[in-house]
Amino acid sequence: MNLRGLTATLERLRIDRQLDEALASGGDPLHLSAVFGIADTTAIRWAINARKLLDSGH
């Protein structure tokens, strides 16, 4: 994979890290909230999206 020329902003890195953790935890909102210190509603949103990705095989 060629990543040259892509901009790695802090926001993109944060999103990538949270998605990776959501997928690795199987979409556990409590885990996401504890690891990232995010609000319950935000953790639930990440968890729902991670579960959808996991269920679809991506």
All heavy atoms as TSV, in Angstrom:
chain	resi	resn	atom	element	x	y	z
A	1	MET	N	N	0.849	-1.168	0.000
A	1	MET	CA	C	0.000	0.000	0.000
A	1	MET	C	C	0.902	1.241	0.000
A	1	MET	O	O	1.797	1.369	0.810
A	1	MET	CB	C	-0.883	-0.017	1.255
A	1	MET	CG	C	-1.730	1.208	1.368
A	1	MET	SD	S	-2.720	1.422	2.876
A	1	MET	CE	C	-3.207	-0.181	3.344
A	2	ASN	N	N	0.620	2.136	-0.901
A	2	ASN	CA	C	1.397	3.361	-1.013
A	2	ASN	C	C	0.692	4.477	-0.257
A	2	ASN	O	O	-0.435	4.823	-0.571
A	2	ASN	CB	C	1.570	3.741	-2.484
A	2	ASN	CG	C	2.445	4.946	-2.669
A	2	ASN	OD1	O	2.953	5.514	-1.716
A	2	ASN	ND2	N	2.631	5.345	-3.902
A	3	LEU	N	N	1.355	5.030	0.739
A	3	LEU	CA	C	0.772	6.093	1.551
A	3	LEU	C	C	1.429	7.443	1.304
A	3	LEU	O	O	1.109	8.412	1.982
A	3	LEU	CB	C	0.865	5.737	3.034
A	3	LEU	CG	C	0.162	4.451	3.444
A	3	LEU	CD1	C	0.398	4.173	4.912
A	3	LEU	CD2	C	-1.317	4.513	3.144
A	4	ARG	N	N	2.315	7.495	0.348
A	4	ARG	CA	C	2.998	8.760	0.073
A	4	ARG	C	C	2.005	9.790	-0.442
A	4	ARG	O	O	1.127	9.493	-1.231
A	4	ARG	CB	C	4.110	8.563	-0.948
A	4	ARG	CG	C	5.234	7.741	-0.413
A	4	ARG	CD	C	6.324	7.582	-1.464
A	4	ARG	NE	N	7.264	6.574	-1.059
A	4	ARG	CZ	C	8.388	6.837	-0.416
A	4	ARG	NH1	N	8.713	8.071	-0.129
A	4	ARG	NH2	N	9.187	5.865	-0.067
A	5	GLY	N	N	2.132	10.998	0.038
A	5	GLY	CA	C	1.275	12.085	-0.403
A	5	GLY	C	C	-0.029	12.204	0.364
A	5	GLY	O	O	-0.775	13.154	0.161
A	6	LEU	N	N	-0.328	11.240	1.215
A	6	LEU	CA	C	-1.547	11.331	2.018
A	6	LEU	C	C	-1.277	12.162	3.259
A	6	LEU	O	O	-0.229	12.052	3.880
A	6	LEU	CB	C	-2.036	9.942	2.430
A	6	LEU	CG	C	-2.516	9.038	1.306
A	6	LEU	CD1	C	-2.934	7.679	1.869
A	6	LEU	CD2	C	-3.677	9.661	0.570
A	7	THR	N	N	-2.227	12.979	3.610
A	7	THR	CA	C	-2.087	13.821	4.784
A	7	THR	C	C	-2.587	13.077	6.010
A	7	THR	O	O	-3.719	12.618	6.047
A	7	THR	CB	C	-2.897	15.117	4.611
A	7	THR	OG1	O	-2.477	15.761	3.414
A	7	THR	CG2	C	-2.696	16.043	5.779
A	8	ALA	N	N	-1.733	12.949	7.001
A	8	ALA	CA	C	-2.105	12.297	8.255
A	8	ALA	C	C	-2.337	13.381	9.302
A	8	ALA	O	O	-1.414	13.826	9.965
A	8	ALA	CB	C	-1.022	11.337	8.709
A	9	THR	N	N	-3.578	13.807	9.415
A	9	THR	CA	C	-3.908	14.816	10.412
A	9	THR	C	C	-4.182	14.139	11.752
A	9	THR	O	O	-4.435	12.931	11.813
A	9	THR	CB	C	-5.155	15.615	9.995
A	9	THR	OG1	O	-6.279	14.730	9.973
A	9	THR	CG2	C	-4.977	16.266	8.635
A	10	LEU	N	N	-4.145	14.907	12.800
A	10	LEU	CA	C	-4.460	14.361	14.114
A	10	LEU	C	C	-5.879	13.805	14.155
A	10	LEU	O	O	-6.132	12.771	14.764
A	10	LEU	CB	C	-4.281	15.430	15.196
A	10	LEU	CG	C	-2.847	15.838	15.480
A	10	LEU	CD1	C	-2.810	16.948	16.524
A	10	LEU	CD2	C	-2.037	14.651	15.949
A	11	GLU	N	N	-6.789	14.473	13.490
A	11	GLU	CA	C	-8.181	14.007	13.449
A	11	GLU	C	C	-8.288	12.651	12.750
A	11	GLU	O	O	-8.973	11.748	13.231
A	11	GLU	CB	C	-9.060	15.044	12.743
A	11	GLU	CG	C	-10.515	14.658	12.646
A	11	GLU	CD	C	-11.250	14.643	13.971
A	11	GLU	OE1	O	-10.694	15.078	14.989
A	11	GLU	OE2	O	-12.398	14.177	13.986
A	12	ARG	N	N	-7.602	12.490	11.634
A	12	ARG	CA	C	-7.630	11.205	10.918
A	12	ARG	C	C	-6.991	10.096	11.744
A	12	ARG	O	O	-7.472	8.967	11.759
A	12	ARG	CB	C	-6.912	11.320	9.576
A	12	ARG	CG	C	-7.703	12.038	8.529
A	12	ARG	CD	C	-6.972	12.016	7.221
A	12	ARG	NE	N	-7.710	12.743	6.208
A	12	ARG	CZ	C	-7.317	12.876	4.975
A	12	ARG	NH1	N	-6.186	12.332	4.574
A	12	ARG	NH2	N	-8.039	13.543	4.110
A	13	LEU	N	N	-5.910	10.419	12.410
A	13	LEU	CA	C	-5.256	9.423	13.262
A	13	LEU	C	C	-6.149	9.023	14.437
A	13	LEU	O	O	-6.237	7.852	14.796
A	13	LEU	CB	C	-3.914	9.953	13.768
A	13	LEU	CG	C	-2.842	10.129	12.700
A	13	LEU	CD1	C	-1.631	10.852	13.292
A	13	LEU	CD2	C	-2.445	8.804	12.102
A	14	ARG	N	N	-6.842	9.998	15.021
A	14	ARG	CA	C	-7.752	9.719	16.133
A	14	ARG	C	C	-8.883	8.808	15.678
A	14	ARG	O	O	-9.206	7.809	16.328
A	14	ARG	CB	C	-8.324	11.017	16.706
A	14	ARG	CG	C	-9.267	10.807	17.890
A	14	ARG	CD	C	-9.993	12.092	18.261
A	14	ARG	NE	N	-10.838	12.589	17.195
A	14	ARG	CZ	C	-12.060	12.097	16.902
A	14	ARG	NH1	N	-12.553	11.099	17.580
A	14	ARG	NH2	N	-12.766	12.619	15.914
A	15	ILE	N	N	-9.471	9.139	14.544
A	15	ILE	CA	C	-10.577	8.339	14.013
A	15	ILE	C	C	-10.108	6.918	13.698
A	15	ILE	O	O	-10.775	5.938	14.040
A	15	ILE	CB	C	-11.181	9.015	12.763
A	15	ILE	CG1	C	-11.940	10.271	13.176
A	15	ILE	CG2	C	-12.086	8.063	11.999
A	15	ILE	CD1	C	-12.359	11.154	12.019
A	16	ASP	N	N	-8.951	6.796	13.075
A	16	ASP	CA	C	-8.411	5.481	12.743
A	16	ASP	C	C	-8.169	4.660	14.000
A	16	ASP	O	O	-8.492	3.474	14.057
A	16	ASP	CB	C	-7.119	5.636	11.946
A	16	ASP	CG	C	-6.558	4.294	11.531
A	16	ASP	OD1	O	-7.207	3.613	10.716
A	16	ASP	OD2	O	-5.481	3.923	12.034
A	17	ARG	N	N	-7.620	5.295	15.011
A	17	ARG	CA	C	-7.325	4.588	16.277
A	17	ARG	C	C	-8.606	4.138	16.964
A	17	ARG	O	O	-8.693	3.016	17.471
A	17	ARG	CB	C	-6.524	5.520	17.204
A	17	ARG	CG	C	-6.183	4.912	18.530
A	17	ARG	CD	C	-5.209	3.735	18.359
A	17	ARG	NE	N	-5.016	3.100	19.625
A	17	ARG	CZ	C	-5.537	1.918	19.962
A	17	ARG	NH1	N	-6.242	1.232	19.108
A	17	ARG	NH2	N	-5.331	1.418	21.150
A	18	GLN	N	N	-9.609	4.998	16.982
A	18	GLN	CA	C	-10.865	4.630	17.631
A	18	GLN	C	C	-11.582	3.523	16.866
A	18	GLN	O	O	-12.129	2.601	17.477
A	18	GLN	CB	C	-11.767	5.851	17.789
A	18	GLN	CG	C	-11.258	6.787	18.876
A	18	GLN	CD	C	-12.111	8.013	19.062
A	18	GLN	OE1	O	-12.847	8.426	18.185
A	18	GLN	NE2	N	-12.002	8.618	20.228
A	19	LEU	N	N	-11.565	3.592	15.545
A	19	LEU	CA	C	-12.193	2.530	14.760
A	19	LEU	C	C	-11.461	1.212	14.963
A	19	LEU	O	O	-12.086	0.168	15.155
A	19	LEU	CB	C	-12.214	2.903	13.278
A	19	LEU	CG	C	-12.796	1.830	12.354
A	19	LEU	CD1	C	-14.232	1.472	12.741
A	19	LEU	CD2	C	-12.723	2.291	10.913
A	20	ASP	N	N	-10.143	1.247	14.939
A	20	ASP	CA	C	-9.361	0.030	15.145
A	20	ASP	C	C	-9.667	-0.589	16.503
A	20	ASP	O	O	-9.860	-1.795	16.626
A	20	ASP	CB	C	-7.862	0.338	15.021
A	20	ASP	CG	C	-7.022	-0.912	15.119
A	20	ASP	OD1	O	-7.239	-1.843	14.315
A	20	ASP	OD2	O	-6.142	-0.971	16.000
A	21	GLU	N	N	-9.746	0.229	17.534
A	21	GLU	CA	C	-10.038	-0.268	18.881
A	21	GLU	C	C	-11.469	-0.800	18.967
A	21	GLU	O	O	-11.729	-1.811	19.621
A	21	GLU	CB	C	-9.818	0.829	19.919
A	21	GLU	CG	C	-9.824	0.332	21.349
A	21	GLU	CD	C	-8.653	-0.587	21.688
A	21	GLU	OE1	O	-7.571	-0.429	21.107
A	21	GLU	OE2	O	-8.839	-1.475	22.536
A	22	ALA	N	N	-12.396	-0.123	18.290
A	22	ALA	CA	C	-13.792	-0.581	18.278
A	22	ALA	C	C	-13.890	-1.957	17.622
A	22	ALA	O	O	-14.601	-2.838	18.119
A	22	ALA	CB	C	-14.671	0.428	17.547
A	23	LEU	N	N	-13.177	-2.146	16.529
A	23	LEU	CA	C	-13.185	-3.439	15.849
A	23	LEU	C	C	-12.506	-4.512	16.701
A	23	LEU	O	O	-13.008	-5.634	16.812
A	23	LEU	CB	C	-12.506	-3.331	14.481
A	23	LEU	CG	C	-13.235	-2.474	13.449
A	23	LEU	CD1	C	-12.346	-2.233	12.234
A	23	LEU	CD2	C	-14.552	-3.114	13.048
A	24	ALA	N	N	-11.367	-4.175	17.307
A	24	ALA	CA	C	-10.622	-5.139	18.110
A	24	ALA	C	C	-11.392	-5.567	19.355
A	24	ALA	O	O	-11.258	-6.707	19.806
A	24	ALA	CB	C	-9.277	-4.549	18.509
A	25	SER	N	N	-12.211	-4.677	19.898
A	25	SER	CA	C	-12.963	-4.999	21.119
A	25	SER	C	C	-14.310	-5.646	20.805
A	25	SER	O	O	-15.090	-5.913	21.709
A	25	SER	CB	C	-13.180	-3.739	21.957
A	25	SER	OG	O	-14.108	-2.869	21.320
A	26	GLY	N	N	-14.579	-5.857	19.519
A	26	GLY	CA	C	-15.846	-6.454	19.139
A	26	GLY	C	C	-17.018	-5.505	19.277
A	26	GLY	O	O	-18.162	-5.923	19.364
A	27	GLY	N	N	-16.732	-4.229	19.323
A	27	GLY	CA	C	-17.787	-3.226	19.444
A	27	GLY	C	C	-18.298	-3.074	20.865
A	27	GLY	O	O	-19.496	-2.951	21.089
A	28	ASP	N	N	-17.395	-3.076	21.822
A	28	ASP	CA	C	-17.763	-2.939	23.235
A	28	ASP	C	C	-17.740	-1.457	23.627
A	28	ASP	O	O	-16.671	-0.872	23.803
A	28	ASP	CB	C	-16.781	-3.720	24.100
A	28	ASP	CG	C	-17.062	-3.630	25.584
A	28	ASP	OD1	O	-18.021	-2.939	25.982
A	28	ASP	OD2	O	-16.318	-4.260	26.358
A	29	PRO	N	N	-18.921	-0.829	23.795
A	29	PRO	CA	C	-18.948	0.598	24.095
A	29	PRO	C	C	-18.333	0.959	25.450
A	29	PRO	O	O	-17.727	2.013	25.591
A	29	PRO	CB	C	-20.434	0.964	24.039
A	29	PRO	CG	C	-21.159	-0.313	24.187
A	29	PRO	CD	C	-20.260	-1.385	23.657
A	30	LEU	N	N	-18.453	0.086	26.431
A	30	LEU	CA	C	-17.857	0.363	27.743
A	30	LEU	C	C	-16.337	0.421	27.637
A	30	LEU	O	O	-15.694	1.309	28.199
A	30	LEU	CB	C	-18.286	-0.704	28.757
A	30	LEU	CG	C	-17.798	-0.510	30.176
A	30	LEU	CD1	C	-18.271	0.821	30.745
A	30	LEU	CD2	C	-18.272	-1.651	31.056
A	31	HIS	N	N	-15.771	-0.493	26.876
A	31	HIS	CA	C	-14.322	-0.504	26.655
A	31	HIS	C	C	-13.877	0.781	25.957
A	31	HIS	O	O	-12.903	1.419	26.363
A	31	HIS	CB	C	-13.939	-1.730	25.819
A	31	HIS	CG	C	-12.507	-1.768	25.419
A	31	HIS	ND1	N	-11.509	-2.152	26.277
A	31	HIS	CD2	C	-11.902	-1.436	24.249
A	31	HIS	CE1	C	-10.345	-2.070	25.654
A	31	HIS	NE2	N	-10.554	-1.638	24.420
A	32	LEU	N	N	-14.616	1.169	24.913
A	32	LEU	CA	C	-14.252	2.380	24.169
A	32	LEU	C	C	-14.334	3.621	25.048
A	32	LEU	O	O	-13.472	4.491	24.985
A	32	LEU	CB	C	-15.165	2.530	22.951
A	32	LEU	CG	C	-15.045	1.429	21.909
A	32	LEU	CD1	C	-16.127	1.568	20.863
A	32	LEU	CD2	C	-13.667	1.412	21.294
A	33	SER	N	N	-15.362	3.686	25.865
A	33	SER	CA	C	-15.526	4.825	26.759
A	33	SER	C	C	-14.375	4.901	27.763
A	33	SER	O	O	-13.848	5.978	28.042
A	33	SER	CB	C	-16.865	4.717	27.484
A	33	SER	OG	O	-17.083	5.835	28.281
A	34	ALA	N	N	-13.973	3.746	28.277
A	34	ALA	CA	C	-12.886	3.713	29.265
A	34	ALA	C	C	-11.537	4.052	28.631
A	34	ALA	O	O	-10.742	4.797	29.204
A	34	ALA	CB	C	-12.826	2.337	29.924
A	35	VAL	N	N	-11.277	3.520	27.451
A	35	VAL	CA	C	-9.976	3.721	26.803
A	35	VAL	C	C	-9.797	5.157	26.319
A	35	VAL	O	O	-8.737	5.752	26.494
A	35	VAL	CB	C	-9.796	2.729	25.627
A	35	VAL	CG1	C	-8.578	3.085	24.777
A	35	VAL	CG2	C	-9.671	1.313	26.148
A	36	PHE	N	N	-10.851	5.715	25.712
A	36	PHE	CA	C	-10.717	7.030	25.090
A	36	PHE	C	C	-11.331	8.167	25.897
A	36	PHE	O	O	-11.179	9.329	25.530
A	36	PHE	CB	C	-11.337	7.016	23.687
A	36	PHE	CG	C	-10.615	6.104	22.735
A	36	PHE	CD1	C	-11.193	4.919	22.330
A	36	PHE	CD2	C	-9.354	6.412	22.271
A	36	PHE	CE1	C	-10.530	4.066	21.465
A	36	PHE	CE2	C	-8.678	5.568	21.414
A	36	PHE	CZ	C	-9.267	4.385	21.010
A	37	GLY	N	N	-12.041	7.838	26.962
A	37	GLY	CA	C	-12.668	8.886	27.762
A	37	GLY	C	C	-13.752	9.630	26.998
A	37	GLY	O	O	-13.921	10.832	27.174
A	38	ILE	N	N	-14.454	8.909	26.121
A	38	ILE	CA	C	-15.499	9.532	25.310
A	38	ILE	C	C	-16.857	9.326	25.973
A	38	ILE	O	O	-17.026	8.454	26.810
A	38	ILE	CB	C	-15.494	8.980	23.868
A	38	ILE	CG1	C	-15.625	7.458	23.846
A	38	ILE	CG2	C	-14.242	9.428	23.139
A	38	ILE	CD1	C	-15.652	6.845	22.459
A	39	ALA	N	N	-17.810	10.134	25.573
A	39	ALA	CA	C	-19.163	10.051	26.129
A	39	ALA	C	C	-19.811	8.721	25.764
A	39	ALA	O	O	-19.458	8.092	24.761
A	39	ALA	CB	C	-20.011	11.200	25.584
A	40	ASP	N	N	-20.764	8.319	26.588
A	40	ASP	CA	C	-21.476	7.060	26.354
A	40	ASP	C	C	-22.088	7.008	24.960
A	40	ASP	O	O	-21.985	5.997	24.265
A	40	ASP	CB	C	-22.587	6.864	27.384
A	40	ASP	CG	C	-22.059	6.747	28.805
A	40	ASP	OD1	O	-20.833	6.617	28.980
A	40	ASP	OD2	O	-22.882	6.786	29.728
A	41	THR	N	N	-22.738	8.094	24.561
A	41	THR	CA	C	-23.410	8.106	23.262
A	41	THR	C	C	-22.413	7.971	22.113
A	41	THR	O	O	-22.690	7.292	21.127
A	41	THR	CB	C	-24.253	9.378	23.080
A	41	THR	OG1	O	-23.427	10.521	23.320
A	41	THR	CG2	C	-25.429	9.405	24.039
A	42	THR	N	N	-21.257	8.583	22.258
A	42	THR	CA	C	-20.214	8.473	21.231
A	42	THR	C	C	-19.675	7.049	21.183
A	42	THR	O	O	-19.497	6.483	20.096
A	42	THR	CB	C	-19.074	9.465	21.516
A	42	THR	OG1	O	-19.611	10.783	21.582
A	42	THR	CG2	C	-17.995	9.402	20.449
A	43	ALA	N	N	-19.436	6.455	22.336
A	43	ALA	CA	C	-18.941	5.075	22.398
A	43	ALA	C	C	-19.953	4.114	21.786
A	43	ALA	O	O	-19.577	3.176	21.072
A	43	ALA	CB	C	-18.645	4.694	23.842
A	44	ILE	N	N	-21.220	4.347	22.027
A	44	ILE	CA	C	-22.261	3.487	21.458
A	44	ILE	C	C	-22.285	3.611	19.943
A	44	ILE	O	O	-22.407	2.607	19.229
A	44	ILE	CB	C	-23.635	3.809	22.086
A	44	ILE	CG1	C	-23.644	3.354	23.548
A	44	ILE	CG2	C	-24.769	3.161	21.301
A	44	ILE	CD1	C	-24.824	3.858	24.359
A	45	ARG	N	N	-22.141	4.833	19.433
A	45	ARG	CA	C	-22.103	5.028	17.974
A	45	ARG	C	C	-20.932	4.269	17.355
A	45	ARG	O	O	-21.074	3.607	16.326
A	45	ARG	CB	C	-21.997	6.519	17.634
A	45	ARG	CG	C	-23.307	7.181	17.382
A	45	ARG	CD	C	-23.190	8.522	16.669
A	45	ARG	NE	N	-21.987	9.282	16.862
A	45	ARG	CZ	C	-21.810	10.208	17.815
A	45	ARG	NH1	N	-22.765	10.469	18.663
A	45	ARG	NH2	N	-20.677	10.866	17.899
A	46	TRP	N	N	-19.746	4.382	17.975
A	46	TRP	CA	C	-18.579	3.660	17.476
A	46	TRP	C	C	-18.827	2.161	17.524
A	46	TRP	O	O	-18.484	1.432	16.595
A	46	TRP	CB	C	-17.329	4.001	18.299
A	46	TRP	CG	C	-16.644	5.256	17.879
A	46	TRP	CD1	C	-16.618	6.447	18.559
A	46	TRP	CD2	C	-15.884	5.478	16.699
A	46	TRP	NE1	N	-15.894	7.371	17.859
A	46	TRP	CE2	C	-15.424	6.797	16.715
A	46	TRP	CE3	C	-15.541	4.673	15.626
A	46	TRP	CZ2	C	-14.647	7.335	15.695
A	46	TRP	CZ3	C	-14.764	5.210	14.613
A	46	TRP	CH2	C	-14.324	6.540	14.660
A	47	ALA	N	N	-19.418	1.684	18.608
A	47	ALA	CA	C	-19.673	0.255	18.773
A	47	ALA	C	C	-20.655	-0.259	17.731
A	47	ALA	O	O	-20.445	-1.327	17.141
A	47	ALA	CB	C	-20.205	-0.013	20.182
A	48	ILE	N	N	-21.719	0.475	17.478
A	48	ILE	CA	C	-22.708	0.068	16.476
A	48	ILE	C	C	-22.060	-0.034	15.103
A	48	ILE	O	O	-22.251	-1.019	14.378
A	48	ILE	CB	C	-23.901	1.052	16.458
A	48	ILE	CG1	C	-24.739	0.881	17.722
A	48	ILE	CG2	C	-24.744	0.865	15.205
A	48	ILE	CD1	C	-25.785	1.970	17.925
A	49	ASN	N	N	-21.286	0.973	14.743
A	49	ASN	CA	C	-20.624	0.950	13.432
A	49	ASN	C	C	-19.592	-0.169	13.325
A	49	ASN	O	O	-19.470	-0.811	12.279
A	49	ASN	CB	C	-19.996	2.301	13.125
A	49	ASN	CG	C	-21.045	3.340	12.809
A	49	ASN	OD1	O	-21.931	3.096	12.002
A	49	ASN	ND2	N	-20.974	4.493	13.446
A	50	ALA	N	N	-18.864	-0.426	14.401
A	50	ALA	CA	C	-17.887	-1.515	14.394
A	50	ALA	C	C	-18.588	-2.853	14.225
A	50	ALA	O	O	-18.140	-3.709	13.447
A	50	ALA	CB	C	-17.070	-1.506	15.683
A	51	ARG	N	N	-19.691	-3.047	14.922
A	51	ARG	CA	C	-20.431	-4.308	14.807
A	51	ARG	C	C	-20.970	-4.502	13.395
A	51	ARG	O	O	-20.957	-5.620	12.870
A	51	ARG	CB	C	-21.570	-4.344	15.815
A	51	ARG	CG	C	-21.072	-4.505	17.235
A	51	ARG	CD	C	-22.209	-4.490	18.211
A	51	ARG	NE	N	-21.703	-4.406	19.586
A	51	ARG	CZ	C	-22.408	-3.961	20.600
A	51	ARG	NH1	N	-23.662	-3.563	20.406
A	51	ARG	NH2	N	-21.881	-3.915	21.800
A	52	LYS	N	N	-21.435	-3.421	12.776
A	52	LYS	CA	C	-21.914	-3.519	11.395
A	52	LYS	C	C	-20.784	-3.952	10.469
A	52	LYS	O	O	-20.976	-4.789	9.592
A	52	LYS	CB	C	-22.495	-2.188	10.928
A	52	LYS	CG	C	-23.855	-1.874	11.518
A	52	LYS	CD	C	-24.365	-0.534	11.024
A	52	LYS	CE	C	-25.695	-0.182	11.647
A	52	LYS	NZ	N	-26.171	1.136	11.202
A	53	LEU	N	N	-19.604	-3.361	10.655
A	53	LEU	CA	C	-18.457	-3.747	9.834
A	53	LEU	C	C	-18.053	-5.203	10.090
A	53	LEU	O	O	-17.755	-5.943	9.160
A	53	LEU	CB	C	-17.270	-2.821	10.097
A	53	LEU	CG	C	-17.364	-1.425	9.506
A	53	LEU	CD1	C	-16.225	-0.555	10.025
A	53	LEU	CD2	C	-17.325	-1.490	7.986
A	54	LEU	N	N	-18.043	-5.590	11.355
A	54	LEU	CA	C	-17.669	-6.964	11.692
A	54	LEU	C	C	-18.679	-7.956	11.123
A	54	LEU	O	O	-18.294	-9.025	10.626
A	54	LEU	CB	C	-17.551	-7.130	13.214
A	54	LEU	CG	C	-16.365	-6.403	13.850
A	54	LEU	CD1	C	-16.511	-6.396	15.372
A	54	LEU	CD2	C	-15.062	-7.061	13.437
A	55	ASP	N	N	-19.957	-7.630	11.199
A	55	ASP	CA	C	-20.997	-8.515	10.677
A	55	ASP	C	C	-20.965	-8.631	9.159
A	55	ASP	O	O	-21.326	-9.658	8.603
A	55	ASP	CB	C	-22.381	-8.050	11.114
A	55	ASP	CG	C	-22.639	-8.263	12.603
A	55	ASP	OD1	O	-21.886	-9.033	13.233
A	55	ASP	OD2	O	-23.590	-7.645	13.132
A	56	SER	N	N	-20.515	-7.574	8.496
A	56	SER	CA	C	-20.473	-7.594	7.032
A	56	SER	C	C	-19.193	-8.249	6.496
A	56	SER	O	O	-19.057	-8.424	5.294
A	56	SER	CB	C	-20.604	-6.167	6.470
A	56	SER	OG	O	-19.426	-5.425	6.732
A	57	GLY	N	N	-18.275	-8.589	7.394
A	57	GLY	CA	C	-17.052	-9.260	6.976
A	57	GLY	C	C	-15.930	-8.345	6.538
A	57	GLY	O	O	-14.965	-8.774	5.937
A	58	HIS	N	N	-16.020	-7.066	6.825
A	58	HIS	CA	C	-14.951	-6.123	6.435
A	58	HIS	C	C	-13.914	-6.010	7.516
A	58	HIS	O	O	-14.046	-6.081	8.621
A	58	HIS	CB	C	-15.541	-4.747	6.139
A	58	HIS	CG	C	-16.265	-4.717	4.833
A	58	HIS	ND1	N	-17.613	-4.889	4.765
A	58	HIS	CD2	C	-15.823	-4.574	3.579
A	58	HIS	CE1	C	-17.987	-4.827	3.498
A	58	HIS	NE2	N	-16.899	-4.643	2.763
